[in-house]
Amino acid sequence: MRGENPDLWIDYPAVLVARGNLAAPQEVSAERLPDNDIVIKWSYNRRSDKKRARDKTLALAYFPEAQQGIWSIDDGVVRADEQIRLKLPDMAADKETHLYLAFAAVNGSDASDSVYVDMG
């Protein structure tokens, strides 16, 4: 939260939706497609991060006007895939959207800090 009462607001880029010790996503970008889906991309260093290739991808799209969000967890997308496509509901068309990306260990024992994904 930012501001002073009664003018408080949420600083969405500062929000963490996941926290942990794994390496956070790097070089993250996003694009809204004509069908309203969103593709989030990140870089993965196959040499230095080889042991983390199978980390699960956790993605969140949040729509403040509707006070709703959609998660993508356990859908088979892993760190080494370097992208995920989020299928957004019809209500999300032309709505303010905040995106977050993180990774989780295959066994669920740890996660990375989430990163805010700027849609630019």
PyMOL commands that set and color helices and strands:
alter all, ss='L'
color gray80, all
select helices_A, chain A and resi 12-14+50-52+79-81+90-92
alter helices_A, ss='H'
color red, helices_A
select strands_A, chain A and resi 2-4+7-9+26-32+38-43+56-63+68-72+83-86+98-104+115-117
alter strands_A, ss='S'
color yellow, strands_A
deselect
rebuild
show_as cartoon
